[in-house]
Amino acid sequence: MSWMYLIIAGFLEVGWAFGLQESHGFTRLVPSIVTIVTLAASFMLFAKAMKTIEIGTAYAIFTGLGTAGTVLVGMLFLDEPVQIGKLFFVTLLLCGIVGLKVVAKEKQPQEQSVQQRSEVERQQEHEHEHEHEQVKEVQ
């Protein structure tokens, strides 16, 4: 699921980059709101993905998808020039993204936070004390 979060986050990055341009420096309300919402959603999904995908791989893929997507949107919809060099390097970038996905190892999510561990340790100490008291009562 983390990879799906990461891919969606990358596509949302394209959305907020486009929205940022359309907001004209946050002077237009609707594009500004769309930009802020897609930016927040993008980073939320990116953060979720990093729970099991190493940060270097996750960040490279996140920004790579955003970069490639933004370049392609610019050429397809914003009348930016289509150049062989751009297409070559976007293709190279996408090959690098696929390569990172192929060699990436997923990390295990942290089993428990420090706070959760302290609560478990306190509970275990309490149980241990309770058992100790029961043993004293039996004696």
Helices and strands as residue ranges (DSSP letters): H 2-22, H 29-49, H 55-77, H 84-103, H 114-138
